[in-house]
Every structure is written in structure tokens, then in C-alpha cells.
Amino acid sequence: MIRSKLVSQALETGRISETIQ
């Protein structure tokens, strides 16, 4: 289940990056 955590973190990071840009 570690992969799901990494995936969710990546998605959250992507959202934050889009918001910053």
C-alpha cells in the first residue's frame, strides 16, 4: 500500500505546483 501513498503525494504536489504557477 506504500505505492498508493506515494501516488497520492505526487498528485497533491502536482496540484500545489499548478496553483503556484
CHARMM-style PDB file with segment names, atoms N, HN, CA, C and O in Angstrom:
ATOM      1  N   MET     1       0.843  -1.222   0.000  1.00  0.00      PROA
ATOM      2  CA  MET     1       0.000   0.000   0.000  1.00  0.00      PROA
ATOM      3  C   MET     1       0.869   1.259   0.000  1.00  0.00      PROA
ATOM      4  O   MET     1       0.355   2.377  -0.035  1.00  0.00      PROA
ATOM      5  N   ILE     2       2.178   1.068   0.040  1.00  0.00      PROA
ATOM      6  HN  ILE     2       2.596   0.160   0.068  1.00  0.00      PROA
ATOM      7  CA  ILE     2       3.063   2.245   0.059  1.00  0.00      PROA
ATOM      8  C   ILE     2       2.953   3.002  -1.262  1.00  0.00      PROA
ATOM      9  O   ILE     2       3.029   4.230  -1.299  1.00  0.00      PROA
ATOM     10  N   ARG     3       2.771   2.242  -2.349  1.00  0.00      PROA
ATOM     11  HN  ARG     3       2.709   1.244  -2.319  1.00  0.00      PROA
ATOM     12  CA  ARG     3       2.684   2.915  -3.664  1.00  0.00      PROA
ATOM     13  C   ARG     3       1.539   3.910  -3.673  1.00  0.00      PROA
ATOM     14  O   ARG     3       1.706   5.040  -4.133  1.00  0.00      PROA
ATOM     15  N   SER     4       0.382   3.511  -3.175  1.00  0.00      PROA
ATOM     16  HN  SER     4       0.246   2.594  -2.801  1.00  0.00      PROA
ATOM     17  CA  SER     4      -0.776   4.418  -3.188  1.00  0.00      PROA
ATOM     18  C   SER     4      -0.444   5.711  -2.450  1.00  0.00      PROA
ATOM     19  O   SER     4      -0.853   6.797  -2.863  1.00  0.00      PROA
ATOM     20  N   LYS     5       0.303   5.581  -1.354  1.00  0.00      PROA
ATOM     21  HN  LYS     5       0.635   4.700  -1.019  1.00  0.00      PROA
ATOM     22  CA  LYS     5       0.657   6.795  -0.602  1.00  0.00      PROA
ATOM     23  C   LYS     5       1.541   7.694  -1.462  1.00  0.00      PROA
ATOM     24  O   LYS     5       1.327   8.904  -1.523  1.00  0.00      PROA
ATOM     25  N   LEU     6       2.535   7.100  -2.127  1.00  0.00      PROA
ATOM     26  HN  LEU     6       2.708   6.117  -2.078  1.00  0.00      PROA
ATOM     27  CA  LEU     6       3.427   7.904  -2.967  1.00  0.00      PROA
ATOM     28  C   LEU     6       2.637   8.553  -4.096  1.00  0.00      PROA
ATOM     29  O   LEU     6       2.856   9.717  -4.430  1.00  0.00      PROA
ATOM     30  N   VAL     7       1.722   7.795  -4.675  1.00  0.00      PROA
ATOM     31  HN  VAL     7       1.545   6.849  -4.403  1.00  0.00      PROA
ATOM     32  CA  VAL     7       0.920   8.341  -5.782  1.00  0.00      PROA
ATOM     33  C   VAL     7       0.086   9.516  -5.286  1.00  0.00      PROA
ATOM     34  O   VAL     7       0.045  10.567  -5.926  1.00  0.00      PROA
ATOM     35  N   SER     8      -0.572   9.341  -4.155  1.00  0.00      PROA
ATOM     36  HN  SER     8      -0.538   8.488  -3.634  1.00  0.00      PROA
ATOM     37  CA  SER     8      -1.407  10.430  -3.625  1.00  0.00      PROA
ATOM     38  C   SER     8      -0.548  11.658  -3.340  1.00  0.00      PROA
ATOM     39  O   SER     8      -0.960  12.786  -3.608  1.00  0.00      PROA
ATOM     40  N   GLN     9       0.653  11.433  -2.792  1.00  0.00      PROA
ATOM     41  HN  GLN     9       0.988  10.516  -2.574  1.00  0.00      PROA
ATOM     42  CA  GLN     9       1.536  12.571  -2.511  1.00  0.00      PROA
ATOM     43  C   GLN     9       1.924  13.270  -3.811  1.00  0.00      PROA
ATOM     44  O   GLN     9       1.956  14.499  -3.869  1.00  0.00      PROA
ATOM     45  N   ALA    10       2.216  12.499  -4.844  1.00  0.00      PROA
ATOM     46  HN  ALA    10       2.189  11.500  -4.796  1.00  0.00      PROA
ATOM     47  CA  ALA    10       2.607  13.090  -6.129  1.00  0.00      PROA
ATOM     48  C   ALA    10       1.455  13.921  -6.676  1.00  0.00      PROA
ATOM     49  O   ALA    10       1.670  15.022  -7.182  1.00  0.00      PROA
ATOM     50  N   LEU    11       0.234  13.402  -6.579  1.00  0.00      PROA
ATOM     51  HN  LEU    11       0.060  12.507  -6.168  1.00  0.00      PROA
ATOM     52  CA  LEU    11      -0.926  14.146  -7.092  1.00  0.00      PROA
ATOM     53  C   LEU    11      -1.076  15.456  -6.315  1.00  0.00      PROA
ATOM     54  O   LEU    11      -1.310  16.510  -6.906  1.00  0.00      PROA
ATOM     55  N   GLU    12      -0.941  15.385  -4.995  1.00  0.00      PROA
ATOM     56  HN  GLU    12      -0.751  14.529  -4.515  1.00  0.00      PROA
ATOM     57  CA  GLU    12      -1.055  16.608  -4.191  1.00  0.00      PROA
ATOM     58  C   GLU    12       0.025  17.603  -4.582  1.00  0.00      PROA
ATOM     59  O   GLU    12      -0.247  18.796  -4.713  1.00  0.00      PROA
ATOM     60  N   THR    13       1.241  17.125  -4.769  1.00  0.00      PROA
ATOM     61  HN  THR    13       1.462  16.155  -4.663  1.00  0.00      PROA
ATOM     62  CA  THR    13       2.345  18.014  -5.157  1.00  0.00      PROA
ATOM     63  C   THR    13       2.041  18.668  -6.503  1.00  0.00      PROA
ATOM     64  O   THR    13       2.308  19.854  -6.699  1.00  0.00      PROA
ATOM     65  N   GLY    14       1.480  17.888  -7.427  1.00  0.00      PROA
ATOM     66  HN  GLY    14       1.263  16.925  -7.268  1.00  0.00      PROA
ATOM     67  CA  GLY    14       1.143  18.426  -8.747  1.00  0.00      PROA
ATOM     68  C   GLY    14       0.118  19.535  -8.614  1.00  0.00      PROA
ATOM     69  O   GLY    14       0.222  20.569  -9.274  1.00  0.00      PROA
ATOM     70  N   ARG    15      -0.871  19.321  -7.762  1.00  0.00      PROA
ATOM     71  HN  ARG    15      -0.955  18.481  -7.226  1.00  0.00      PROA
ATOM     72  CA  ARG    15      -1.897  20.358  -7.580  1.00  0.00      PROA
ATOM     73  C   ARG    15      -1.263  21.624  -7.031  1.00  0.00      PROA
ATOM     74  O   ARG    15      -1.556  22.725  -7.499  1.00  0.00      PROA
ATOM     75  N   ILE    16      -0.395  21.470  -6.038  1.00  0.00      PROA
ATOM     76  HN  ILE    16      -0.157  20.577  -5.658  1.00  0.00      PROA
ATOM     77  CA  ILE    16       0.250  22.642  -5.434  1.00  0.00      PROA
ATOM     78  C   ILE    16       1.091  23.364  -6.487  1.00  0.00      PROA
ATOM     79  O   ILE    16       1.074  24.593  -6.564  1.00  0.00      PROA
ATOM     80  N   SER    17       1.830  22.596  -7.299  1.00  0.00      PROA
ATOM     81  HN  SER    17       1.844  21.599  -7.236  1.00  0.00      PROA
ATOM     82  CA  SER    17       2.678  23.223  -8.324  1.00  0.00      PROA
ATOM     83  C   SER    17       1.815  24.022  -9.285  1.00  0.00      PROA
ATOM     84  O   SER    17       2.157  25.148  -9.646  1.00  0.00      PROA
ATOM     85  N   GLU    18       0.682  23.433  -9.706  1.00  0.00      PROA
ATOM     86  HN  GLU    18       0.404  22.518  -9.413  1.00  0.00      PROA
ATOM     87  CA  GLU    18      -0.192  24.149 -10.642  1.00  0.00      PROA
ATOM     88  C   GLU    18      -0.718  25.426  -9.987  1.00  0.00      PROA
ATOM     89  O   GLU    18      -0.807  26.472 -10.629  1.00  0.00      PROA
ATOM     90  N   THR    19      -1.063  25.328  -8.713  1.00  0.00      PROA
ATOM     91  HN  THR    19      -0.992  24.477  -8.192  1.00  0.00      PROA
ATOM     92  CA  THR    19      -1.601  26.512  -8.024  1.00  0.00      PROA
ATOM     93  C   THR    19      -0.535  27.600  -7.954  1.00  0.00      PROA
ATOM     94  O   THR    19      -0.840  28.772  -8.175  1.00  0.00      PROA
ATOM     95  N   ILE    20       0.697  27.239  -7.653  1.00  0.00      PROA
ATOM     96  HN  ILE    20       0.945  26.287  -7.474  1.00  0.00      PROA
ATOM     97  CA  ILE    20       1.775  28.234  -7.546  1.00  0.00      PROA
ATOM     98  C   ILE    20       1.997  28.910  -8.903  1.00  0.00      PROA
ATOM     99  O   ILE    20       2.148  30.128  -8.990  1.00  0.00      PROA
ATOM    100  N   GLN    21       2.012  28.089  -9.953  1.00  0.00      PROA
ATOM    101  HN  GLN    21       1.889  27.099  -9.882  1.00  0.00      PROA
ATOM    102  CA  GLN    21       2.243  28.673 -11.274  1.00  0.00      PROA
ATOM    103  C   GLN    21       1.042  29.526 -11.665  1.00  0.00      PROA
ATOM    104  OT1 GLN    21       1.028  30.113 -12.747  1.00  0.00      PROA
TER     105      GLN     21
END
